[in-house]
Amino acid sequence: MTIRFYTSLALLSLIIFAACQQQSGTRKKTKTRDTTHYTRQDYIDQTIDSNYVNQFLTANTSYDAYDEYIRNFYRKRDFHYAWIDKNGLTEQAGNFINMMKNDAAYGIKDSSLMTPDLQQLTDTMLVSDSGLKPGDTAIPRIEMMLTAQFFAYGNKVWGGLTADSTKDLEWFIPRKKIDMESLLDSMVAKKNNAFEDDEPVNRQYILLRQQLKKLAKIATDNKWDSIRTSAKSFKKGDSAEVIAQVKYRLEAFGDLPGTDSSQRFTAVLDTAVRAFQDRMGIKVDGLINKNVLDALNVPVEDRIRKILLNMERLRWVPIEPTTDYILVNIPQFKMHAYEKGKLAWSANVVVGKPGANTVIFTKELRYIVFSPYWNVPPGILSKEVVPGLKRGAGSYLARQNMEIVGASGKVVAPGSINFSKYSGGNFPYVVRQKPGGKNSLGKVKFLFPNEYNIYLHDTPARYLFGENKRSFSHGCIRVSEPKHLAEWLLRDDSSWTSQKIDDAMNAGKEKFVTVKDKVPVFIVYFTAFVDHNGQLNFRDDVYGHDQKLAATLFGK
């Protein structure tokens, strides 16, 4: 009887316990701090006194801009160290310190990024093999210095050394925003992290930094004079002393494999010259001529400065989109179409001539206009069209395939207008060019509405795409493969066949088509970049933007 009673009681207790456990599973458990990695004393030793954080920030006013971010960072981690453990500086701390030193070595000469105080503290700790001693006053100081420097470093090196002056530099792409607190928390939490893996920068920035190191080594290893010759050019099969000098230079830059020091212009050299011409934006013809020698004679230090200028621009731009987008690089005279972040195809473009600069900005492409009208912009209206109308309106309009439109949208007969009363500034009508073969916009245009009135379009002046430097327009961007662009934008709409696009382009009647998914368009200005083949490219400073940025970045 007694055994049965206790057995029943035990079973009842188990049932009640199981029920309680099941019920408690639905309750919200109180979150407790996990201290299993530390002894009690270890746990205490791994925290920084909140009063010390306040004292440090009060004493170091150079970090005032990041004051609240730093406080929030430590509050969220219960004031635990980010850079230091019981063995000394963490691996992440060492990686961060090395990154700052490398940036200083390869051209970023900003003393605020690696202060003498921080340098001395880190050097001492890096060479120490005795570990940390509880109570060492250097521990909280180096912890705070590294955190403060992380915010200072990230703000400049990942956000931009030139602060918010990009509009003064005619750059109207909004700057990327960086959540520095979350980034720091993520970076210090990762093991075996080289830091560069998580930098919030466009991939081009990292590629240019790698090329910067290569050029720095070339500048150290080679001291050469300018190559001079009286001959106009050399071609495959020629022999001359200058050819040996060119070989040496191309070998140093990596365009020519091997160590051929002969004076003969070989087939291998021909290939190397063409590769060099292509990445310098020079006409690719395989000739060693003035353009090639001028490019080879540019001091390596100048090339390094150009890379640094473009790395600064890359600090401003968003991290590469993983969606479809279009990128136009003005100095390259190229348009690139990307699918899900990967380069799909490229085409030559014509951009604005100096004085009628194509603006650097970003908007979303929304519309394709087949067989478009061209409304003459005010500048051209004033300088070219109104004077032509005054000389003979009827004949001028017929030659240009144009018409005049009133405020109501109806075509106005030129005979009803007294042109002598008007200049370009007070002309109360719209002059537009009708669709057709002579239309300045060609047979299709692509609109990404913007305040600059810039868009992509076709052109009847096809010969301009054969030019090496293509800055001829009034600001808009002419595309060498307009039908390909239309097909690419409409590729997911089965109703838009190649034939239908052809018909629309040649219909002679304007037709607007709304793009189903808006496509971001980035119009950028990079005079140094790494192409999809991994080759370092340089281009001329078409609008003088490099010169302005250099004055801001490097001073006089």
C-alpha positions as CSV (number, residue, x, y, z in Angstrom):
1,M,0.0,0.0,0.0
2,T,2.8,2.4,1.0
3,I,4.8,1.5,-2.1
4,R,1.8,2.0,-4.3
5,F,1.1,5.4,-2.7
6,Y,4.6,6.7,-3.2
7,T,4.7,5.4,-6.8
8,S,1.4,7.2,-7.6
9,L,2.7,10.3,-5.9
10,A,5.9,10.2,-8.0
11,L,3.9,9.8,-11.2
12,L,1.7,12.7,-10.3
13,S,4.7,14.8,-9.6
14,L,6.2,14.0,-12.9
15,I,3.0,14.8,-14.7
16,I,2.7,18.2,-12.9
17,F,6.4,18.9,-13.6
18,A,5.9,18.1,-17.3
19,A,2.8,20.3,-17.5
20,C,4.6,23.2,-15.8
21,Q,7.5,22.8,-18.2
22,Q,5.1,22.8,-21.2
23,Q,3.3,25.9,-19.8
24,S,6.5,27.7,-19.0
25,G,7.6,27.2,-22.6
26,T,4.9,29.7,-23.6
27,R,6.1,32.3,-21.2
28,K,8.8,34.9,-22.1
29,K,12.0,33.9,-20.3
30,T,14.0,36.6,-18.7
31,K,17.2,37.2,-20.7
32,T,20.3,36.9,-18.7
33,R,23.9,37.8,-19.5
34,D,26.0,34.8,-20.6
35,T,29.1,34.8,-18.4
36,T,30.1,31.2,-19.0
37,H,33.3,32.3,-20.9
38,Y,34.7,34.1,-17.9
39,T,35.4,33.5,-14.2
40,R,33.8,36.2,-12.1
41,Q,37.0,38.2,-11.9
42,D,37.7,37.7,-15.7
43,Y,34.2,39.1,-16.3
44,I,34.9,42.2,-14.2
45,D,38.4,42.6,-15.8
46,Q,36.8,42.6,-19.3
47,T,34.7,45.7,-18.8
48,I,35.5,49.4,-19.0
49,D,34.3,51.8,-16.4
50,S,31.5,54.0,-17.8
51,N,33.0,56.9,-15.9
52,Y,36.3,56.4,-17.8
53,V,34.4,56.6,-21.1
54,N,33.0,59.9,-20.0
55,Q,36.4,61.2,-18.8
56,F,38.1,60.1,-22.1
57,L,35.5,61.8,-24.3
58,T,35.6,65.0,-22.2
59,A,39.4,65.1,-22.4
60,N,39.6,64.3,-26.1
61,T,37.5,66.9,-27.8
62,S,38.8,65.9,-31.3
63,Y,36.3,63.1,-31.1
64,D,33.3,65.3,-30.3
65,A,31.6,64.5,-33.6
66,Y,31.4,60.8,-32.6
67,D,30.7,61.3,-28.9
68,E,27.2,59.9,-28.8
69,Y,28.0,57.1,-31.2
70,I,30.8,55.9,-28.9
71,R,28.7,56.1,-25.8
72,N,25.9,54.1,-27.5
73,F,28.3,51.5,-28.7
74,Y,29.5,50.8,-25.2
75,R,26.0,50.9,-23.6
76,K,24.8,48.3,-26.1
77,R,27.7,45.9,-25.1
78,D,27.3,46.5,-21.4
79,F,30.7,48.4,-21.4
80,H,32.6,45.2,-22.4
81,Y,35.9,45.7,-24.2
82,A,35.8,45.5,-28.0
83,W,39.6,45.4,-28.8
84,I,41.1,43.7,-25.8
85,D,40.8,40.3,-24.1
86,K,42.8,38.6,-21.4
87,N,45.6,37.8,-23.8
88,G,46.1,41.4,-24.9
89,L,45.1,43.1,-28.2
90,T,42.6,41.0,-30.2
91,E,43.4,39.8,-33.7
92,Q,40.8,42.3,-35.0
93,A,42.7,45.1,-33.2
94,G,45.9,44.1,-35.0
95,N,44.1,44.0,-38.3
96,F,42.7,47.5,-37.8
97,I,46.0,48.9,-36.8
98,N,47.7,47.4,-39.8
99,M,45.0,48.8,-42.1
100,M,45.6,52.3,-40.8
101,K,49.4,51.9,-41.2
102,N,49.0,50.6,-44.8
103,D,46.7,53.4,-45.8
104,A,49.3,55.9,-44.4
105,A,52.1,54.1,-46.4
106,Y,50.1,54.2,-49.6
107,G,49.1,57.7,-49.8
108,I,46.4,58.6,-47.2
109,K,48.4,61.3,-45.4
110,D,45.9,62.3,-42.7
111,S,47.6,62.4,-39.3
112,S,44.3,62.2,-37.5
113,L,43.8,58.6,-38.7
114,M,46.8,57.3,-36.7
115,T,47.7,59.7,-34.0
116,P,51.2,59.6,-32.4
117,D,49.5,58.7,-29.0
118,L,47.7,55.7,-30.5
119,Q,50.9,54.7,-32.4
120,Q,52.9,54.6,-29.2
121,L,50.3,52.7,-27.3
122,T,49.7,50.1,-30.0
123,D,53.4,49.6,-30.6
124,T,54.0,49.0,-27.0
125,M,51.2,46.4,-26.7
126,L,52.0,44.7,-30.0
127,V,55.6,43.9,-28.9
128,S,54.6,42.9,-25.4
129,D,54.3,39.2,-24.8
130,S,53.5,39.3,-21.1
131,G,49.8,39.7,-21.5
132,L,47.6,42.3,-19.7
133,K,47.9,43.1,-16.1
134,P,44.8,43.9,-14.2
135,G,44.7,47.6,-13.3
136,D,47.1,48.6,-16.1
137,T,46.1,52.2,-17.0
138,A,47.0,51.6,-20.6
139,I,44.2,49.1,-21.1
140,P,41.1,51.4,-21.0
141,R,43.0,54.1,-22.8
142,I,44.0,52.0,-25.8
143,E,40.5,50.6,-25.8
144,M,38.9,54.0,-26.1
145,M,41.6,55.2,-28.5
146,L,40.9,52.4,-30.9
147,T,37.1,52.8,-30.8
148,A,37.3,56.6,-31.3
149,Q,39.8,56.1,-34.1
150,F,37.5,53.6,-35.7
151,F,34.8,56.2,-36.0
152,A,37.2,58.9,-37.2
153,Y,38.8,56.4,-39.7
154,G,35.4,55.2,-41.0
155,N,34.0,58.6,-41.4
156,K,37.0,59.7,-43.5
157,V,38.3,56.6,-45.2
158,W,35.0,55.0,-45.9
159,G,32.9,58.2,-46.0
160,G,35.2,60.7,-47.7
161,L,38.2,62.8,-46.8
162,T,36.7,65.9,-48.5
163,A,33.7,66.1,-46.0
164,D,30.5,67.4,-47.7
165,S,32.0,69.4,-50.5
166,T,31.0,67.1,-53.3
167,K,28.4,69.6,-54.7
168,D,31.2,72.2,-55.0
169,L,33.0,69.5,-57.1
170,E,29.9,69.2,-59.3
171,W,29.1,65.7,-58.0
172,F,25.4,65.3,-57.3
173,I,25.1,61.6,-56.5
174,P,24.0,61.4,-52.8
175,R,26.6,60.1,-50.5
176,K,26.2,56.7,-49.0
177,K,25.2,56.4,-45.3
178,I,27.2,54.2,-43.0
179,D,25.9,52.7,-39.7
180,M,29.2,52.9,-37.9
181,E,28.0,51.4,-34.6
182,S,26.6,48.3,-36.2
183,L,29.7,48.0,-38.5
184,L,32.1,48.2,-35.6
185,D,30.1,45.7,-33.5
186,S,30.1,43.3,-36.5
187,M,33.8,43.7,-37.2
188,V,35.1,43.1,-33.7
189,A,32.8,40.1,-33.3
190,K,34.3,38.2,-36.2
191,K,37.2,35.8,-35.8
192,N,40.0,35.6,-38.3
193,N,38.8,38.8,-40.0
194,A,41.2,40.8,-42.1
195,F,38.9,43.8,-41.7
196,E,39.1,44.6,-45.4
197,D,36.5,41.9,-46.1
198,D,33.8,44.0,-44.4
199,E,34.7,47.5,-45.5
200,P,31.6,49.4,-46.5
201,V,33.1,50.5,-49.8
202,N,32.5,49.9,-53.5
203,R,34.5,47.0,-54.8
204,Q,36.3,49.4,-57.2
205,Y,37.8,51.1,-54.1
206,I,39.5,47.9,-53.0
207,L,40.7,47.1,-56.5
208,L,42.2,50.6,-56.9
209,R,43.9,50.3,-53.5
210,Q,45.5,47.0,-54.7
211,Q,46.7,48.7,-57.8
212,L,48.0,51.6,-55.7
213,K,50.3,49.2,-53.8
214,K,51.7,47.9,-57.1
215,L,52.4,51.4,-58.4
216,A,54.0,52.4,-55.2
217,K,56.4,49.4,-55.6
218,I,57.1,50.4,-59.3
219,A,57.9,54.0,-58.1
220,T,60.3,52.6,-55.5
221,D,62.1,50.1,-57.8
222,N,62.3,52.2,-61.0
223,K,63.8,55.7,-61.6
224,W,63.6,56.5,-65.2
225,D,63.8,59.5,-67.5
226,S,61.3,60.4,-70.2
227,I,61.6,58.4,-73.5
228,R,62.5,60.7,-76.4
229,T,62.6,60.1,-80.2
230,S,62.5,62.1,-83.3
231,A,60.6,59.5,-85.3
232,K,56.9,59.9,-85.6
233,S,56.1,56.2,-84.9
234,F,57.3,52.6,-84.9
235,K,55.5,49.5,-86.0
236,K,55.9,45.7,-85.8
237,G,59.2,44.7,-87.5
238,D,61.0,48.0,-86.8
239,S,64.2,48.2,-84.7
240,A,65.4,51.2,-82.6
241,E,66.8,52.0,-79.2
242,V,63.6,53.6,-78.1
243,I,61.8,50.2,-78.6
244,A,64.0,48.6,-76.0
245,Q,63.1,51.5,-73.6
246,V,59.4,51.0,-74.3
247,K,59.7,47.3,-73.6
248,Y,61.4,47.9,-70.2
249,R,58.6,50.3,-69.3
250,L,55.8,48.0,-70.4
251,E,57.4,45.1,-68.5
252,A,57.4,47.1,-65.3
253,F,53.7,48.0,-65.7
254,G,52.8,44.3,-66.5
255,D,51.7,44.8,-70.1
256,L,54.6,42.9,-71.6
257,P,55.5,39.5,-70.2
258,G,59.1,38.3,-69.9
259,T,62.4,40.3,-70.0
260,D,63.0,41.0,-73.7
261,S,65.6,43.8,-73.9
262,S,66.2,43.7,-77.6
263,Q,65.5,46.7,-79.9
264,R,63.2,44.8,-82.3
265,F,59.5,45.4,-82.4
266,T,58.1,41.9,-82.0
267,A,54.6,40.5,-82.3
268,V,54.5,40.1,-78.5
269,L,55.3,43.8,-78.2
270,D,52.6,44.7,-80.7
271,T,50.1,42.9,-78.4
272,A,51.5,44.6,-75.3
273,V,51.3,48.1,-77.0
274,R,47.7,47.5,-77.9
275,A,46.8,46.4,-74.4
276,F,48.5,49.5,-73.0
277,Q,46.7,51.8,-75.5
278,D,43.4,50.2,-74.6
279,R,43.7,50.8,-70.9
280,M,45.0,54.3,-71.4
281,G,42.1,55.3,-73.6
282,I,44.5,55.8,-76.6
283,K,43.5,54.8,-80.1
284,V,44.4,51.1,-80.4
285,D,46.5,50.6,-83.5
286,G,49.7,48.9,-82.2
287,L,51.9,51.8,-83.0
288,I,54.5,53.3,-80.7
289,N,53.7,56.9,-81.4
290,K,53.6,60.3,-79.5
291,N,50.4,59.3,-77.7
292,V,52.0,56.1,-76.4
293,L,55.2,57.8,-75.4
294,D,53.3,60.6,-73.6
295,A,51.4,58.1,-71.6
296,L,54.5,56.1,-70.7
297,N,56.3,59.3,-69.7
298,V,53.6,60.3,-67.1
299,P,55.5,60.1,-63.8
300,V,54.4,57.1,-61.7
301,E,53.8,59.6,-58.8
302,D,51.2,61.4,-61.0
303,R,49.5,58.1,-61.6
304,I,49.4,57.4,-57.9
305,R,47.8,60.8,-57.2
306,K,45.2,60.1,-59.9
307,I,44.3,56.8,-58.2
308,L,44.0,58.5,-54.8
309,L,41.6,61.1,-56.4
310,N,39.4,58.4,-57.7
311,M,39.6,56.4,-54.5
312,E,38.2,59.5,-52.8
313,R,35.3,59.6,-55.3
314,L,34.6,55.9,-54.6
315,R,34.3,56.7,-50.9
316,W,31.2,58.8,-51.7
317,V,29.3,56.2,-53.9
318,P,27.0,53.5,-52.7
319,I,28.3,49.9,-52.4
320,E,27.7,48.2,-55.7
321,P,24.0,47.4,-56.3
322,T,23.0,43.8,-56.7
323,T,20.1,44.7,-59.0
324,D,20.0,45.8,-62.6
325,Y,21.5,49.2,-63.3
326,I,23.1,51.4,-65.9
327,L,26.5,53.2,-65.3
328,V,27.9,55.8,-67.6
329,N,31.5,56.8,-67.0
330,I,32.0,60.2,-68.6
331,P,35.9,60.2,-69.1
332,Q,35.7,56.6,-70.4
333,F,33.0,57.5,-72.9
334,K,31.3,54.2,-72.1
335,M,27.9,53.0,-70.9
336,H,27.7,49.7,-68.9
337,A,24.6,47.7,-68.4
338,Y,24.5,45.4,-65.3
339,E,22.2,42.5,-64.5
340,K,21.9,41.6,-60.8
341,G,25.1,43.4,-60.2
342,K,27.1,41.7,-62.9
343,L,28.3,43.4,-66.1
344,A,26.1,42.3,-69.0
345,W,27.3,44.5,-71.9
346,S,28.9,47.8,-72.7
347,A,28.5,50.5,-75.5
348,N,30.3,53.6,-76.6
349,V,28.7,56.9,-75.8
350,V,29.1,60.6,-76.7
351,V,29.0,63.0,-73.7
352,G,28.8,66.7,-73.3
353,K,31.6,68.9,-74.6
354,P,33.6,71.0,-72.1
355,G,31.4,74.0,-71.2
356,A,28.3,71.9,-71.8
357,N,29.2,69.2,-69.2
358,T,27.2,66.1,-68.7
359,V,26.2,66.3,-65.0
360,I,27.2,63.7,-62.5
361,F,24.1,62.4,-60.8
362,T,21.7,59.4,-60.4
363,K,18.0,58.9,-61.2
364,E,15.8,56.0,-62.3
365,L,15.1,55.2,-65.9
366,R,11.3,55.1,-66.3
367,Y,10.4,55.6,-70.0
368,I,11.4,54.7,-73.5
369,V,10.2,57.0,-76.2
370,F,10.2,55.6,-79.7
371,S,10.3,58.0,-82.8
372,P,10.6,61.0,-80.4
373,Y,10.1,64.7,-81.0
374,W,13.1,66.9,-80.0
375,N,12.1,70.0,-78.2
376,V,14.9,72.5,-78.9
377,P,16.4,73.6,-75.5
378,P,16.7,77.3,-74.7
379,G,20.4,77.6,-75.3
380,I,20.2,76.2,-78.8
381,L,17.0,78.0,-79.5
382,S,18.6,81.4,-78.7
383,K,21.9,80.8,-80.4
384,E,20.9,78.9,-83.5
385,V,17.2,78.5,-84.1
386,V,15.7,82.0,-83.6
387,P,18.5,83.6,-85.8
388,G,17.7,81.0,-88.5
389,L,14.0,81.7,-88.3
390,K,14.6,85.4,-88.7
391,R,16.5,84.7,-91.9
392,G,13.7,82.7,-93.4
393,A,11.3,80.8,-91.2
394,G,9.7,78.6,-93.8
395,S,12.9,77.4,-95.5
396,Y,14.7,77.0,-92.1
397,L,11.9,74.8,-90.7
398,A,11.7,72.7,-93.8
399,R,15.5,72.0,-93.9
400,Q,15.5,71.1,-90.2
401,N,12.3,69.1,-90.3
402,M,11.0,71.4,-87.5
403,E,7.7,72.9,-86.5
404,I,6.5,75.6,-84.1
405,V,4.0,74.8,-81.3
406,G,2.0,77.2,-79.2
407,A,0.9,77.1,-75.6
408,S,-2.1,75.1,-76.5
409,G,0.0,72.3,-78.0
410,K,-1.1,73.1,-81.6
411,V,1.2,73.7,-84.5
412,V,1.5,77.4,-85.4
413,A,2.0,78.6,-89.0
414,P,5.3,80.5,-89.2
415,G,3.7,83.2,-91.3
416,S,1.6,84.3,-88.4
417,I,4.6,85.1,-86.2
418,N,6.6,88.4,-86.3
419,F,10.0,87.0,-85.6
420,S,11.7,90.4,-85.4
421,K,10.0,91.1,-82.1
422,Y,11.7,88.1,-80.4
423,S,15.1,87.0,-79.2
424,G,15.8,83.6,-77.8
425,G,15.1,84.7,-74.3
426,N,11.5,85.9,-74.9
427,F,10.4,83.6,-77.7
428,P,6.9,82.4,-76.5
429,Y,6.7,79.3,-78.6
430,V,8.2,75.8,-78.6
431,V,10.3,74.7,-81.6
432,R,10.5,71.0,-82.1
433,Q,12.0,68.6,-84.6
434,K,9.7,66.0,-85.9
435,P,10.4,62.3,-85.7
436,G,12.4,60.9,-88.6
437,G,15.9,60.3,-89.9
438,K,17.1,63.8,-89.3
439,N,15.9,64.0,-85.7
440,S,18.8,65.0,-83.4
441,L,17.6,62.3,-80.9
442,G,17.6,59.6,-83.5
443,K,14.9,57.0,-83.4
444,V,14.6,56.4,-79.6
445,K,15.3,58.2,-76.3
446,F,15.5,56.9,-72.7
447,L,14.2,59.1,-69.9
448,F,15.2,59.2,-66.3
449,P,13.4,62.4,-65.3
450,N,15.8,64.9,-63.7
451,E,16.3,68.6,-63.2
452,Y,19.2,68.7,-65.6
453,N,17.2,67.7,-68.6
454,I,19.8,65.0,-69.4
455,Y,18.8,61.6,-71.0
456,L,20.2,58.8,-73.2
457,H,19.3,58.8,-76.8
458,D,20.1,57.6,-80.4
459,T,21.7,60.0,-82.9
460,P,21.9,60.3,-86.7
461,A,25.6,61.3,-86.3
462,R,26.9,57.8,-86.1
463,Y,30.4,58.7,-87.2
464,L,31.1,60.3,-83.8
465,F,31.3,56.9,-82.2
466,G,34.4,56.1,-84.2
467,E,36.2,58.9,-82.5
468,N,38.5,58.0,-79.6
469,K,37.5,61.0,-77.4
470,R,33.8,61.6,-77.6
471,S,32.8,64.8,-75.9
472,F,30.6,66.5,-78.5
473,S,27.1,66.8,-77.2
474,H,25.2,69.6,-75.5
475,G,25.1,67.6,-72.3
476,C,22.8,64.6,-73.1
477,I,24.3,61.2,-73.7
478,R,24.2,59.6,-77.2
479,V,24.3,55.8,-77.2
480,S,26.0,53.8,-80.0
481,E,23.6,50.8,-79.5
482,P,20.2,52.3,-78.9
483,K,18.2,49.3,-80.1
484,H,20.2,46.9,-77.9
485,L,19.5,49.2,-74.9
486,A,15.7,49.1,-75.8
487,E,15.8,45.3,-76.1
488,W,17.6,45.0,-72.8
489,L,15.2,47.2,-70.9
490,L,12.2,45.3,-72.4
491,R,13.7,41.8,-72.3
492,D,11.2,40.5,-69.8
493,D,8.2,41.7,-71.8
494,S,7.5,39.1,-74.5
495,S,5.2,41.4,-76.4
496,W,8.2,43.6,-77.3
497,T,9.9,41.5,-80.0
498,S,12.9,42.7,-81.9
499,Q,10.7,43.4,-84.9
500,K,8.2,45.4,-82.8
501,I,11.0,47.6,-81.5
502,D,12.3,48.1,-85.0
503,D,8.8,49.1,-86.2
504,A,8.3,51.6,-83.2
505,M,11.7,53.2,-83.9
506,N,10.8,53.8,-87.6
507,A,7.1,54.6,-87.2
508,G,7.5,58.3,-87.5
509,K,5.0,58.7,-84.7
510,E,6.0,59.3,-81.1
511,K,5.3,56.5,-78.7
512,F,5.9,56.5,-74.9
513,V,6.6,53.1,-73.2
514,T,6.8,52.8,-69.4
515,V,9.5,50.5,-68.2
516,K,8.0,47.8,-65.9
517,D,10.8,47.9,-63.4
518,K,12.6,51.2,-63.0
519,V,16.4,50.9,-63.6
520,P,18.8,53.1,-61.7
521,V,21.2,55.2,-63.9
522,F,24.5,56.3,-62.4
523,I,26.4,59.0,-64.4
524,V,29.8,59.0,-62.9
525,Y,33.3,60.5,-63.4
526,F,36.2,58.2,-62.9
527,T,39.6,58.9,-64.5
528,A,41.2,55.8,-62.9
529,F,39.4,52.5,-62.6
530,V,39.9,48.7,-62.9
531,D,38.0,47.1,-65.8
532,H,36.2,43.8,-65.8
533,N,39.4,42.1,-67.0
534,G,41.2,43.3,-63.9
535,Q,43.3,45.9,-65.8
536,L,44.1,49.3,-64.4
537,N,42.8,52.1,-66.7
538,F,43.5,55.8,-66.9
539,R,41.6,58.5,-68.7
540,D,42.0,62.2,-69.4
541,D,40.3,64.7,-67.1
542,V,37.7,65.8,-69.6
543,Y,36.1,68.6,-67.5
544,G,38.9,69.4,-65.1
545,H,37.2,67.8,-62.1
546,D,40.5,66.0,-61.1
547,Q,42.2,69.4,-60.8
548,K,39.5,70.8,-58.5
549,L,39.4,67.7,-56.4
550,A,43.2,67.6,-56.1
551,A,43.2,71.2,-54.8
552,T,40.7,70.1,-52.1
553,L,42.3,66.8,-51.2
554,F,46.0,67.6,-51.5
555,G,46.0,71.4,-51.2
556,K,48.2,73.6,-53.4
